[in-house]
């Protein structure tokens, strides 16, 4: 998520109807081969286009899909990562061309150097499929046929995403039995668990897994771990302005410049004729009343399901939705495994022999802290973020059920015992109410 400490983290502080729809917005496009001066063949998606969110409207979510570059299994069995951007109202093309897509803007360029796309060594589609969605409608290249159709609440955002993703999966022969992982960054740390929560209420949809990066899942609790008062906040304000002005980073502006190019839009299959905005203030305003509402209960619902894994990850330099704020809301989770999770060791995590961060895990919940990264973690630590998501999806190393190297058997045993103990207490609660003589037995085994 952000570049090295270099003040980069300050950026984010500072039917018939269906046929009619498909006529205007093709459900799937053919593989694109029309490269441009700004968009080389390597950056062209396998497919792109629009996905309807309702049969009664022309509103649609814009998508870009990349096949795995080096799949380790048949494409029909290759895991699929669904990538969502935060904001609310920021385009997933920001994640595509700045963070984890196959090519990224040359954000380290000097002021007089031209804007170009460069191969991304830490692309998340190395061995996985990668699906970017501009959500909610009205965001990026997505289409809201009427302003009032833009969702005002989180559950409606999740509903639209579900309606868009389901036919994409069902109608694509490449996805016969895919493992699906929804990932959300920043404010999309609410979208990812919300989709899984919605699916849990609609089992026919097929469950997946959720990962949340620098997640804004429980803003009220996060704010409690912010700057320690008005005096400190006012004291930091001039420092913030100076750091921001001296850094002059404008990576998001570079992505916006790229996507305002007519040839690039044509190559991506984007239909919206208006000027592209990497983040929509209008969409953000529509969702304004939902911003402070917590999605923690959705995360709680997911971690209680043994079949659903949840990954939280933050850069240690992320001052927006970073380590302290994540810890603040995670420790309040109402989940039988929370005692085991909080008591689990933070295992030292290395990538290619180099220190990369630490990982804490118990049951279905994993939390990773990536060193040297801020809010846009894959931008800052591309290879480490790639290793993190691949190991978690595949269940390898510290992210797997079988631990190696730095695995502490004692720590894992303690985690499992705490989970067992919590469940035992829960099971005996009713018995104790009915028969208080059981108290001696319970106190003995606990």
PyMOL commands that set and color helices and strands:
alter all, ss='L'
color gray80, all
select helices_A, chain A and resi 5-8+10-13+16-24+41-43+75-77+93-100+147-149+154-170+188-200+203-205+219-223+230-247+251-259+262-268+281-286+288-290+296-303+323-330+338-343+377-380+382-394+397-399+409-434+436-445
alter helices_A, ss='H'
color red, helices_A
select strands_A, chain A and resi 47-52+60-66+80-84+103-105+117-119+129-133+180-185+209-213+310-315+347-351+354-362+365-370
alter strands_A, ss='S'
color yellow, strands_A
deselect
rebuild
show_as cartoon
